[in-house]
Amino acid sequence: MTKDKISVPDTRLNARTRRLFLNHLAETANVAASARAAGVASSNVYAERRRSAGFRDDWARALGEGYARLETDLLGEALLAANGKTAEATLKARAQKHRLAIALLSAHRAAVKGAPIFHMGGEFIRVGRVAALGAKRYRLSRFARACFSDQLSAPAHASGSRIVWMDAASARIIAATAYHIGQTVTAEAQGLGDINPVFGTTVANGRAITPLAPVHGRARREANGDIHLNWVRRSRLDLGWVDGVDQLMVEDREAYHVRLLADDNILRDWTIFENALHISADDYAGLGVQSGSELRFSVQQIGRFTQSAPLVFGLA
């Protein structure tokens, strides 16, 4: 008795499908659309990318050209003069869309150009320049520190610390829908030749969806007894510094929870929708603040999912 052999389709790309995919990728910087244009599945092109170093290099060059084309098109559209019939709100929304798109493209430049990522002492570091010194020694420079980090500062590393190069093609992103904030996430990996898997665990703390605390809080009392508060908001989507342009709002709307504390006791709280608060002298008198109390203000940004850590400051 003979068993029928199961036919396993060959997922490798031929010269024609490679050419079609890469040409379309250079025009659009869209992997899924380029795979469709070549008549193959996206999973096939990713498999070919992992399998072939030459295809990875071609992919990087095509993607770099695609991003350059998109950035040029966006700049051209942004520079088009608007006619007098265009509403101001439409112009502001269009300008914000252009700034966001261009900033996102700029953020991808280093990755598109193949800047390697290393892991060292709990920190991911993107390296802009690698110089071979000979005898298996290299000089790394032009660092982008604390990539993909939930910390506000980059740690120090002792001489001789172990450094590991990360293969971007082998990286996997775990969908946020697979776990809840506060849960412990465990990842298991096992190589084809390994006897036992290795494990890694982390706690999903929700930092990526938590607004950053406001900064530069200031409270001052006027001669008539009124109190003015103001602060600077931050965005959890960091697109770099652009002079004269506010960071883009990632939340559904701009909103803050403000508390007035006297000797650490909450006297009053407000929910407001701008980065400033005015308390009249009459309103302040009605709060019953005792003379000599230490006054402080706490400001939290209200995000789509949760609130930021508080910014606490006193009267100037």
Secondary structure, DSSP 8 states (H G I E B T S, - for coil): --------------HHHHHHHHHHHHHH--HHHHHHHHTS-HHHHHHHHHH-HHHHHHHHHHHHHHHHHHHHHHHHHHTS---TTS-HHHHHHHHHHHHHHHHHHHHTHHHHTT--EEEETTEEEEEEEEEEEETTEEEEEEEEEEET-SSSS-----TT---EEE-GGG-----GGGS-TT-EEEEEE--TT-SS-EEEEEE---GGGS----EEEEEEE-TTS-EEEEEE---SS-----TT------SSS--EEEEEEETTEEEEEEEESSSEEEE-HHHHHTTT--TT--EEEEEEEB-SSSB---EEEEB-
